[in-house]
Structure formats: structure tokens, C-alpha cells
């Protein structure tokens, strides 16, 4: 059961990393450091967007309209951290 706990923590770590990469990449695209006309940048951006849309979509529907500001990555990161805290506090269940 300990390995299940470690696998869950690994998956949450990967999700956290992907959310942070997507967030940083969105800023780099909006400040025109990265150009979506480059094929590799467009493929990475499209892949990350498709991967994270099932997470961001329900969060975007619950949040109020903030103009051009998207707070769904922040809420998703807070959710990942909350799940990690819950798992760590209940780690004895996995032993």
C-alpha cells in the first residue's frame, strides 16, 4: 500500500509540474517571447492545453468572469496541494 501512496504523490507532482509549465508558457506567449507560429511551440501548447482542459473547464465554469484574467491554474494548483495535504495526513491508511 505504501507504493500506492508514492504513486499518487508522483501523479500529483506531475500534474503540478504540467500546470506550472502551462502557466509560464502562457505568459511567455502573451509577452511574445514564444511564437505560436513555430511548430514545436504550437504542438507543446496544444498538447498542454488539451491535457489541462478537463481540469480547467469545470473550474472556469465555477469562477466568476474576471475580464481577461484566468484564475483556473491557481485554483487547480491549490486543489493539488489540498489533495497532497489530505494524502499526507492520512498516510497511515496506506501502511
C-alpha positions in Angstrom: 0.0 0.0 0.0 2.9 2.3 0.5 3.7 2.1 -3.2 0.1 3.3 -3.9 0.7 6.3 -1.8 4.0 7.0 -3.6 2.4 6.6 -7.0 -0.4 9.0 -6.0 2.1 11.6 -4.8 4.1 11.2 -8.1 1.0 11.7 -10.2 0.2 14.9 -8.2 3.7 16.1 -8.6 3.5 15.6 -12.4 0.2 17.4 -12.5 1.7 20.3 -10.5 4.6 20.5 -12.9 2.4 20.5 -16.0 0.2 23.2 -14.6 3.2 25.4 -13.8 4.8 24.8 -17.3 1.4 25.7 -18.9 1.2 28.9 -16.8 4.7 30.0 -17.6 4.3 29.2 -21.2 1.1 31.3 -21.4 2.9 34.3 -20.0 5.8 33.8 -22.5 3.3 33.6 -25.4 1.4 36.7 -24.2 4.6 38.7 -23.9 5.7 37.4 -27.4 8.8 35.6 -26.1 7.4 32.5 -27.6 5.7 32.5 -31.0 2.8 30.1 -31.7 3.8 30.1 -35.4 6.8 27.9 -34.5 5.6 24.3 -34.9 7.2 22.9 -31.8 5.8 25.7 -29.6 2.4 25.3 -31.1 2.5 21.5 -30.6 3.6 21.8 -27.0 1.0 24.5 -26.3 -1.8 22.5 -27.9 -0.8 19.3 -26.0 -0.7 21.1 -22.7 -4.0 22.8 -23.3 -5.7 19.6 -24.3 -4.2 17.8 -21.3 -5.3 20.5 -18.8 -8.7 21.5 -20.2 -10.6 18.7 -18.3 -9.2 20.2 -15.1 -9.6 23.9 -16.0 -13.0 23.6 -17.7 -15.1 22.9 -14.5 -13.1 25.4 -12.6 -13.7 28.1 -15.2 -17.4 27.5 -15.1 -17.5 27.9 -11.3 -15.4 31.1 -11.2 -16.9 34.5 -11.9 -15.8 36.3 -15.1 -12.6 38.3 -14.2 -12.2 40.0 -17.5 -9.0 38.8 -19.2 -7.7 37.2 -16.0 -7.8 33.4 -15.8 -7.5 32.1 -12.2 -8.2 28.5 -13.0 -4.5 27.4 -12.9 -4.2 29.0 -9.4 -7.3 27.2 -8.2 -6.1 23.9 -9.8 -2.7 24.3 -8.0 -4.5 24.9 -4.7 -6.6 21.8 -5.3 -3.5 19.7 -6.0 -1.8 21.0 -2.8 -5.0 20.3 -0.8 -5.1 16.7 -2.1 -1.4 16.3 -1.2 -2.1 17.6 2.3 -5.1 15.2 2.7 -3.0 12.3 1.5 0.0 13.1 3.7 -2.2 13.5 6.8 -3.8 10.1 6.0 -0.6 8.3 5.1 -1.2 5.8 7.9 -4.1 4.5 5.9 -1.6 3.3 3.2 0.7 1.5 5.6 
